[in-house]
Amino acid sequence: MAARIASVGRVTVSERRSIRSGTRSSSQQTRRQTDHVEVLPDIVGPEPRIVFCGMASVLSTKLRDHYYETPGNNFWEMLHQSGLTDRRLGPEDDGSVPELGLGLTDLVHTGASTYALDELTAKVRSWEPEWVAFTSKTTAYAVARSLGERRPGLGPASWELAGTAVFVLPGTSGANRRHDYDGRVGRLPWWRDLAMLATPS
């Protein structure tokens, strides 16, 4: 059965702070009445080459301040080693990625087999990136299943999202460490493939 599609609003940094301090306004309380965790604001500038898309869940109680900040997550290391950045950035630098033609967003998991795909699709359509890069097979599969597509492997997908090419990267979580990633050793070769495709010749 295809995953259901839902919509959920973004939560700003100030809202996240007020949620933690217990000083939400009435409008914020209305907006978040069914949610238990903030969703980080999108970080996307004009004319992005790549928008990286992970997954955020409103079912989780874990708070975060930056993208890919969990200890052991090697997103920022792969971003640099692949050549997509000229220096090693960290989670605290996530606000600077638009300067590099990159963007950060999440597919929002709103419940059991329910995702805010309509919202993600609309945003990708408005951003018009060259590539949407899902940062795990799990996220890519959730989108593919909702679109009626087959489970994707790593690399370029056979389908698009809002007219944008899709690339599937290995999960960057520290829990996703193994010797084989779809026939290749390590995550980096897949990242380098994306960098080659997205870098102007």
ZIBELHU-V279859 format. One record per residue. N is the residue number from 1. RES is the residue in one small letter. D_LAST is the distance of its C-alpha to the last C-alpha in Angstrom with 1 decimal. Layout:
# ZIBELHU-V279859
N_RES_D_LAST ; N_RES_D_LAST
This chain:
# ZIBELHU-V279859
1_m_41.8 ; 2_a_38.7 ; 3_a_38.2 ; 4_r_39.7 ; 5_i_37.7 ; 6_a_38.9 ; 7_s_37.9 ; 8_v_38.2 ; 9_g_37.7 ; 10_r_35.6 ; 11_v_37.6 ; 12_t_36.9 ; 13_v_37.3 ; 14_s_40.7 ; 15_e_41.8 ; 16_r_40.9 ; 17_r_42.9 ; 18_s_45.8 ; 19_i_45.9 ; 20_r_46.2 ; 21_s_48.9 ; 22_g_50.8 ; 23_t_50.7 ; 24_r_48.8 ; 25_s_49.8 ; 26_s_51.4 ; 27_s_48.3 ; 28_q_46.2 ; 29_q_48.9 ; 30_t_48.8 ; 31_r_45.1 ; 32_r_45.1 ; 33_q_48.4 ; 34_t_47.1 ; 35_d_44.3 ; 36_h_44.8 ; 37_v_41.6 ; 38_e_39.1 ; 39_v_35.6 ; 40_l_33.1 ; 41_p_31.6 ; 42_d_28.1 ; 43_i_25.6 ; 44_v_23.0 ; 45_g_21.7 ; 46_p_20.4 ; 47_e_17.2 ; 48_p_16.3 ; 49_r_13.2 ; 50_i_15.6 ; 51_v_19.4 ; 52_f_21.2 ; 53_c_24.5 ; 54_g_27.5 ; 55_m_31.1 ; 56_a_34.0 ; 57_s_37.5 ; 58_v_40.4 ; 59_l_42.7 ; 60_s_41.8 ; 61_t_43.8 ; 62_k_41.2 ; 63_l_40.1 ; 64_r_36.8 ; 65_d_35.4 ; 66_h_31.7 ; 67_y_29.1 ; 68_y_29.1 ; 69_e_31.9 ; 70_t_34.1 ; 71_p_34.9 ; 72_g_33.1 ; 73_n_30.1 ; 74_n_27.0 ; 75_f_24.4 ; 76_w_23.7 ; 77_e_23.6 ; 78_m_21.1 ; 79_l_18.9 ; 80_h_18.9 ; 81_q_18.9 ; 82_s_15.8 ; 83_g_13.8 ; 84_l_13.8 ; 85_t_16.3 ; 86_d_17.0 ; 87_r_20.7 ; 88_r_23.0 ; 89_l_24.1 ; 90_g_27.2 ; 91_p_28.8 ; 92_e_30.3 ; 93_d_26.9 ; 94_d_25.9 ; 95_g_26.5 ; 96_s_23.6 ; 97_v_20.8 ; 98_p_20.2 ; 99_e_19.2 ; 100_l_16.1 ; 101_g_15.2 ; 102_l_17.3 ; 103_g_20.6 ; 104_l_23.7 ; 105_t_26.3 ; 106_d_28.9 ; 107_l_30.4 ; 108_v_34.1 ; 109_h_36.6 ; 110_t_39.8 ; 111_g_42.2 ; 112_a_42.9 ; 113_s_40.2 ; 114_t_39.5 ; 115_y_36.1 ; 116_a_35.0 ; 117_l_32.4 ; 118_d_33.2 ; 119_e_32.4 ; 120_l_29.1 ; 121_t_28.1 ; 122_a_29.2 ; 123_k_27.1 ; 124_v_23.9 ; 125_r_24.7 ; 126_s_25.2 ; 127_w_22.1 ; 128_e_19.7 ; 129_p_17.0 ; 130_e_14.1 ; 131_w_15.7 ; 132_v_19.2 ; 133_a_19.6 ; 134_f_23.2 ; 135_t_24.3 ; 136_s_26.9 ; 137_k_28.1 ; 138_t_31.2 ; 139_t_29.4 ; 140_a_27.3 ; 141_y_30.5 ; 142_a_32.4 ; 143_v_30.0 ; 144_a_29.8 ; 145_r_33.6 ; 146_s_34.1 ; 147_l_32.0 ; 148_g_33.8 ; 149_e_31.0 ; 150_r_31.3 ; 151_r_30.8 ; 152_p_27.1 ; 153_g_26.0 ; 154_l_23.2 ; 155_g_19.6 ; 156_p_18.4 ; 157_a_21.6 ; 158_s_23.0 ; 159_w_23.9 ; 160_e_22.5 ; 161_l_24.0 ; 162_a_24.7 ; 163_g_22.0 ; 164_t_19.3 ; 165_a_17.7 ; 166_v_19.5 ; 167_f_18.7 ; 168_v_21.8 ; 169_l_21.9 ; 170_p_24.9 ; 171_g_27.5 ; 172_t_27.2 ; 173_s_31.0 ; 174_g_33.0 ; 175_a_35.1 ; 176_n_32.3 ; 177_r_32.3 ; 178_r_32.7 ; 179_h_31.7 ; 180_d_29.9 ; 181_y_27.3 ; 182_d_27.1 ; 183_g_27.4 ; 184_r_25.2 ; 185_v_26.6 ; 186_g_25.8 ; 187_r_23.5 ; 188_l_20.6 ; 189_p_19.0 ; 190_w_18.7 ; 191_w_17.1 ; 192_r_14.5 ; 193_d_13.7 ; 194_l_13.4 ; 195_a_11.1 ; 196_m_8.7 ; 197_l_9.1 ; 198_a_9.0 ; 199_t_6.3 ; 200_p_3.8 ; 201_s_0.0
